[in-house]
Amino acid sequence: MSFGYQTLGFGGYPSRAVRTVATGGTITTSGNYKIHTFTSSGTFEVTTLGTDEAADLLIIAGAGGGGGGIGGGGGAGGYRESENHTIAQQSYTVTIGAGGAGGSQLGTNGNNTSFASFAATAGGAGGGGQSGQKSGNAGGSGGGSGGSGNGSQAGGAGNSGSYSPVEGFAGGSNANVTTAIASGGGGASAVGESVTNTSSTRNGGAGRSNSYSGSAVTRAGGGAGGAYVTIGGSGTGGAGGGGNGTHTNTTASAGTTNTGSGGGGGGYNTGPATGGAGGSGLVIIRYLYQ
């Protein structure tokens, strides 16, 4: 983003650059930047266009919900950045994707987030553990596979938008472990943990850090997988807000709101526990204002 001046003005002296003025979202400042944070859908309106005609964008989609009954962790919402993104003097529609619901078996995918045509893909749901679909769904980051203990199960693929750099990573798989453990959902910077033996961990993939809000914040972690009661312990959600899994009848933890983090997978004791909901998405826009 340019810090320069315009061409020479009156008398051969440089005239100061015009800076962008805009409305929408929650507005804060950090250093020379003005920051617009959208936690719900709205409008970003550029009323005065700066001479650099650019802003930095962070968009995160809604995350997938965790599966239930030894369910896989939900995948994080797609995570995309665009530095020096060209803007114009106009209104832009900002759509914040909701997180998906946790399931008693397969969870629900999240919803896309967008700034005009610049979009991030919803996170994939975690697979169920007892019946129905046990593999995780594909998404911005993929959901983890359920832990049925009966047949190998695949994690959902990440980067469903086919973006470069990638918007997220795959959920973990399950290699037919006889003692039931489910896998972690993918995060914005790492795959969810796969289950390969009875002592495997089932943590969610880590999210990514960004400082557009004024300080470094990690978001979009994958949800952890659930487990059967005799396994003990609970999987840990990926850094950035991923929900923890359970190994009892207690509903798993939800992904943190407005981080696009996946919901944890529900466990199984005397019956199946429900997975946690995925976290909703976010849009941050910053530009030079002084």
C-alpha positions in Angstrom: 0.0 0.0 0.0 1.5 3.3 -1.1 2.7 5.9 1.4 3.7 8.3 -1.3 2.6 11.7 -2.6 0.7 12.9 -5.7 2.4 14.5 -8.6 3.9 18.0 -8.2 1.3 20.6 -7.4 1.3 24.5 -7.4 4.7 26.0 -7.4 6.5 22.7 -7.9 5.7 21.4 -4.3 4.3 17.9 -3.8 0.6 17.9 -2.9 -0.5 15.5 -0.1 -2.2 12.3 -1.1 -5.9 12.1 -0.8 -6.9 9.4 1.8 -9.9 7.0 1.6 -13.0 7.8 3.7 -15.6 5.0 4.2 -18.4 3.8 6.4 -19.7 0.4 7.6 -19.0 -2.1 10.3 -17.3 -1.3 13.6 -14.6 1.3 12.9 -11.3 1.5 14.8 -7.8 2.9 14.2 -4.3 1.5 14.6 -1.3 3.6 13.6 -2.0 5.1 10.2 -4.8 2.6 9.4 -8.5 2.8 9.8 -10.1 -0.6 10.3 -13.7 -1.7 9.6 -14.7 -5.0 11.3 -17.9 -6.8 10.2 -19.2 -9.5 12.5 -22.6 -9.5 10.7 -23.6 -8.7 7.2 -23.8 -5.1 6.1 -22.5 -2.5 3.6 -19.0 -1.0 3.2 -19.4 2.3 1.5 -16.4 4.3 0.1 -17.4 7.9 0.1 -14.0 9.4 -0.8 -11.5 7.3 -2.7 -7.9 7.6 -1.8 -5.2 8.1 -4.4 -3.8 4.6 -3.7 -7.3 3.1 -4.4 -6.5 0.1 -2.2 -7.4 -1.7 1.0 -6.3 -4.8 2.8 -9.0 -7.5 3.3 -9.3 -10.5 5.5 -12.4 -12.7 5.0 -13.3 -15.9 6.9 -16.3 -18.1 6.1 -18.6 -19.8 8.6 -17.2 -23.1 10.0 -18.6 -26.6 9.8 -20.4 -28.2 12.8 -19.0 -31.2 14.5 -20.4 -34.7 14.1 -22.0 -36.6 16.9 -21.8 -40.1 18.5 -18.0 -40.3 18.2 -18.1 -37.5 15.5 -15.4 -35.8 13.6 -14.5 -32.2 14.3 -15.9 -29.5 12.0 -13.6 -27.9 9.4 -12.7 -24.2 9.7 -14.3 -21.7 7.3 -12.2 -20.7 4.3 -9.6 -18.0 5.2 -8.4 -15.5 2.6 -6.4 -12.4 2.6 -5.9 -9.8 -0.1 -3.3 -7.0 0.3 -3.6 -3.9 -1.8 -7.1 -5.0 -3.0 -8.3 -2.4 -5.5 -11.5 -0.6 -4.4 -13.7 2.1 -6.0 -15.9 4.9 -4.7 -19.1 2.8 -4.3 -21.0 0.6 -1.9 -19.9 -3.0 -1.3 -22.1 -5.8 0.1 -20.5 -7.7 2.9 -22.0 -11.1 3.7 -20.9 -12.9 6.9 -21.4 -16.7 6.8 -23.1 -18.4 9.7 -21.5 -21.5 11.3 -23.1 -24.9 10.7 -25.0 -26.8 13.3 -23.5 -29.7 15.3 -25.1 -33.0 14.5 -26.2 -36.1 16.3 -24.5 -37.8 13.4 -23.1 -35.8 10.4 -22.8 -32.1 11.2 -23.9 -29.3 8.9 -21.6 -27.3 6.7 -21.1 -23.6 7.4 -21.9 -20.7 5.0 -19.8 -18.7 2.7 -18.5 -15.2 3.5 -17.9 -12.5 0.9 -16.8 -8.9 0.2 -18.5 -8.2 -3.2 -17.1 -11.0 -5.5 -14.1 -11.8 -3.2 -15.3 -14.9 -1.3 -14.3 -17.6 1.1 -15.8 -21.1 1.2 -17.8 -22.6 4.1 -16.1 -25.1 6.4 -17.0 -28.8 6.0 -19.0 -30.7 8.6 -17.5 -33.4 10.8 -18.6 -37.0 10.0 -20.9 -39.0 12.2 -19.8 -42.0 14.3 -22.7 -44.5 14.4 -24.7 -44.5 11.3 -25.1 -42.6 8.0 -22.2 -40.7 6.5 -19.0 -41.2 8.5 -16.5 -39.3 6.3 -16.1 -35.6 6.8 -17.5 -33.1 4.3 -15.2 -31.0 2.0 -15.1 -27.2 2.5 -12.8 -24.3 2.9 -11.2 -26.6 5.5 -12.5 -30.2 5.6 -14.4 -31.9 8.4 -12.8 -34.8 10.3 -14.0 -38.4 9.9 -16.3 -40.1 12.4 -14.9 -42.8 14.6 -17.2 -45.8 14.1 -14.4 -48.4 14.6 -15.8 -50.1 11.5 -14.0 -49.4 8.2 -11.6 -46.7 7.1 -13.1 -43.3 6.8 -11.8 -40.2 4.9 -11.5 -36.7 6.1 -13.1 -33.9 4.0 -10.9 -32.2 1.5 -9.9 -28.5 2.1 -9.6 -25.5 -0.3 -12.8 -26.2 -2.0 -12.6 -22.8 -3.7 -9.4 -24.0 -5.5 -7.6 -20.7 -4.4 -3.9 -19.9 -4.3 -2.8 -19.6 -1.6 -5.1 -22.2 -0.2 -8.0 -21.1 2.0 -7.7 -24.2 4.3 -6.7 -27.8 4.9 -8.2 -31.3 5.0 -9.9 -33.0 7.9 -8.2 -36.0 9.5 -9.0 -39.6 8.4 -9.6 -42.7 10.4 -7.8 -46.0 9.7 -10.4 -48.4 11.1 -9.3 -48.2 14.7 -11.2 -50.8 16.7 -11.5 -48.5 19.8 -13.6 -45.7 18.5 -11.9 -42.3 18.1 -12.9 -39.6 15.6 -10.6 -37.3 13.8 -10.0 -33.5 13.9 -11.3 -31.0 11.4 -8.9 -29.0 9.2 -7.7 -25.5 10.1 -6.6 -22.5 8.1 -2.9 -23.5 8.4 -2.8 -27.3 9.2 -4.7 -30.5 8.6 -6.8 -32.1 11.3 -5.2 -34.9 13.2 -5.8 -38.4 11.8 -6.5 -41.5 13.9 -4.2 -44.4 13.2 -4.2 -46.4 16.4 -6.0 -46.6 19.8 -3.6 -44.0 21.4 -4.0 -41.4 18.6 -4.8 -37.8 19.5 -7.7 -36.2 17.6 -7.0 -32.5 17.7 -8.2 -29.9 15.2 -5.8 -28.2 12.7 -4.4 -24.9 13.7 -5.7 -21.6 12.4 -3.8 -18.6 11.0 -2.6 -15.3 12.5 -3.3 -11.9 11.0 -2.8 -8.4 12.4 -5.2 -6.3 10.3 -7.2 -5.6 13.4 -4.2 -3.9 15.0 -2.6 -6.8 16.8 -1.9 -10.4 15.8 -4.9 -12.7 16.3 -5.2 -16.3 15.3 -8.5 -17.5 13.9 -10.1 -20.4 11.9 -9.0 -23.4 13.9 -10.5 -26.9 13.3 -12.7 -28.7 15.7 -11.4 -31.7 17.6 -12.9 -35.2 17.2 -15.0 -37.0 19.8 -14.4 -40.4 21.4 -16.0 -43.3 23.2 -16.2 -43.0 27.0 -13.6 -45.7 27.7 -10.9 -43.7 25.8 -10.9 -40.9 28.3 -9.8 -37.3 27.7 -11.0 -35.0 25.1 -9.5 -33.8 21.8 -8.4 -30.1 21.7 -9.7 -27.7 19.1 -7.1 -26.1 16.8 -5.5 -22.8 17.8 -7.7 -19.9 16.8 -11.0 -21.0 18.4 -11.7 -24.6 17.4 -14.2 -26.4 19.6 -13.1 -29.3 21.9 -14.4 -32.8 21.4 -16.1 -34.9 24.1 -15.9 -38.5 25.3 -19.2 -38.5 27.2 -22.9 -37.7 26.5 -22.1 -33.9 26.8 -22.6 -31.7 23.7 -19.2 -30.8 22.3 -17.8 -27.2 22.4 -18.8 -24.8 19.7 -16.2 -23.0 17.6 -15.6 -19.4 18.7 -18.0 -16.9 17.2 -16.6 -14.7 14.4 -13.4 -16.7 14.0 -14.7 -19.3 11.5 -13.5 -22.1 13.8 -15.0 -25.6 13.6 -17.2 -27.2 16.2 -15.9 -30.1 18.3 -17.1 -33.7 17.7 -19.5 -35.3 20.2 -18.6 -38.5 22.1 -20.5 -41.5 23.2 -21.3 -42.9 26.6 -24.7 -44.5 27.2 -25.8 -42.7 24.0 -24.5 -40.4 21.3 -23.6 -36.8 22.2 -24.2 -34.0 19.7 -21.3 -32.1 18.0 -20.7 -28.4 18.6 -21.7 -25.7 16.2 -19.2 -24.1 13.9 -18.2 -20.5 14.5 -19.5 -17.7 12.3 -17.3 -15.8 9.9 -15.7 -12.3 9.8 -14.6 -9.6 7.4 -11.9 -7.0 8.2 -11.0 -4.1 5.9 -8.2 -1.7 6.6 -6.8 1.2 4.6 -4.5 4.2 5.1 -6.4 7.2 6.5 -3.5 9.6 7.5 
